[in-house]
Amino acid sequence: MLSPFRQVRKVMLNYSQVGDVSVLNLDDGKANAVGHNFIDAVNEGLDKALQDSRGVLISGREGVFSAGFDLKEFEKGPDATTALVGRGAEMLLRLFCHPQPVVAACAGHAVAAGAFTLLASDTRLGAAGDFKIGLNETAIGMSLPVFGVQLAIARLSKRHQTAAVVQARMLSPEAARDAGFLDEVVAPDRLLDHAMGVASELAALPGDAYAANKLAVRQPYIQAIRASLPIDT
């Protein structure tokens, strides 16, 4: 049972410690849109995990991991859009570089920034069901920012990149596993327990070696993303 850590404005970060794993459950009661509150919650959870644990498990709502960036924020205009996407890029880069093992438990839809959150995590487990996972930017007339392109190149199967990135193909959990958004698909009632088992196993690995090897493997993508961010990031 997850216990509330604190209310982060409109996004509830339910934080708990299970052995050596910090569990970050994000739930805004709706679609878990990636807005400023979502970003604040993830950053606060990662800060806490660095103090408390050796691994991280991130989960969303039942039926929806995250539906992507908060479109209501985009409706405020170009400045608001740029600010949110910039902060989202910083959050995803932080997740991608996080020194501890990061396991994502996806119990539903993961679209656009929600799918990028999966790509930025180390091991991604999904629930079987009638869910859609993928990048819809082309379908809604948006060009992918550098962080999106780099995460897609880093984590998606090359044979799926055109369909997933260029053609905005939305995928079932099983197809998302084949493409590289997920590593494993399990029954919904097994998802959290299985994800906790995986996170606990990874948390038992030597932490310094895990962090060093993660950065070494991802360095070209990290450098490209970092170079695209504002100089004061």
URTADA-V422555 format. One record per residue. RES is the residue in three letters. PSI is psi in whole degrees, -180 to 180 (* if undefined). Layout:
((RES	PSI) (RES	PSI))
//
This chain:
((MET	128) (LEU	137) (SER	143) (PRO	131) (PHE	-56) (ARG	161) (GLN	121) (VAL	88) (ARG	-117) (LYS	-9) (VAL	121) (MET	120) (LEU	105) (ASN	108) (TYR	133) (SER	158) (GLN	121) (VAL	102) (GLY	-124) (ASP	14) (VAL	131) (SER	127) (VAL	121) (LEU	105) (ASN	122) (LEU	127) (ASP	110) (ASP	6) (GLY	-1) (LYS	-108) (ALA	7) (ASN	46) (ALA	142) (VAL	93) (GLY	-170) (HIS	-35) (ASN	-41) (PHE	-46) (ILE	-44) (ASP	-42) (ALA	-45) (VAL	-46) (ASN	-40) (GLU	-39) (GLY	-41) (LEU	-38) (ASP	-46) (LYS	-39) (ALA	-38) (LEU	-30) (GLN	-34) (ASP	-26) (SER	-174) (ARG	-1) (GLY	165) (VAL	136) (LEU	121) (ILE	131) (SER	161) (GLY	-154) (ARG	156) (GLU	124) (GLY	-18) (VAL	118) (PHE	-56) (SER	137) (ALA	7) (GLY	-172) (PHE	151) (ASP	105) (LEU	-24) (LYS	-33) (GLU	-38) (PHE	-33) (GLU	-13) (LYS	-13) (GLY	175) (PRO	-40) (ASP	-44) (ALA	-39) (THR	-47) (THR	-41) (ALA	-44) (LEU	-45) (VAL	-38) (GLY	-45) (ARG	-36) (GLY	-40) (ALA	-43) (GLU	-42) (MET	-45) (LEU	-38) (LEU	-41) (ARG	-43) (LEU	-42) (PHE	-31) (CYS	-6) (HIS	129) (PRO	-22) (GLN	158) (PRO	135) (VAL	117) (VAL	133) (ALA	132) (ALA	108) (CYS	106) (ALA	23) (GLY	-145) (HIS	144) (ALA	107) (VAL	140) (ALA	-115) (ALA	-27) (GLY	-42) (ALA	-36) (PHE	-34) (THR	-38) (LEU	-46) (LEU	-31) (ALA	-15) (SER	162) (ASP	-56) (THR	129) (ARG	119) (LEU	135) (GLY	153) (ALA	138) (ALA	146) (GLY	-177) (ASP	67) (PHE	157) (LYS	134) (ILE	132) (GLY	-175) (LEU	113) (ASN	14) (GLU	-45) (THR	-41) (ALA	-26) (ILE	14) (GLY	28) (MET	144) (SER	141) (LEU	134) (PRO	170) (VAL	-43) (PHE	-37) (GLY	-44) (VAL	-45) (GLN	-40) (LEU	-39) (ALA	-45) (ILE	-39) (ALA	-36) (ARG	-24) (LEU	147) (SER	135) (LYS	-35) (ARG	-11) (HIS	-5) (GLN	-40) (THR	-48) (ALA	-44) (ALA	-41) (VAL	-49) (VAL	-41) (GLN	4) (ALA	37) (ARG	122) (MET	139) (LEU	148) (SER	164) (PRO	-41) (GLU	-43) (ALA	-34) (ALA	-33) (ARG	-44) (ASP	-37) (ALA	-30) (GLY	3) (PHE	-32) (LEU	157) (ASP	-24) (GLU	147) (VAL	129) (VAL	169) (ALA	142) (PRO	-38) (ASP	-7) (ARG	-10) (LEU	-56) (LEU	-42) (ASP	-43) (HIS	-42) (ALA	-38) (MET	-39) (GLY	-43) (VAL	-45) (ALA	-39) (SER	-40) (GLU	-44) (LEU	-36) (ALA	-21) (ALA	-11) (LEU	154) (PRO	120) (GLY	-42) (ASP	-42) (ALA	-40) (TYR	-49) (ALA	-44) (ALA	-43) (ASN	-34) (LYS	-48) (LEU	-39) (ALA	-45) (VAL	-35) (ARG	0) (GLN	-45) (PRO	-38) (TYR	-40) (ILE	-45) (GLN	-42) (ALA	-42) (ILE	-46) (ARG	-38) (ALA	-22) (SER	-10) (LEU	160) (PRO	149) (ILE	-25) (ASP	8) (THR	*))
//
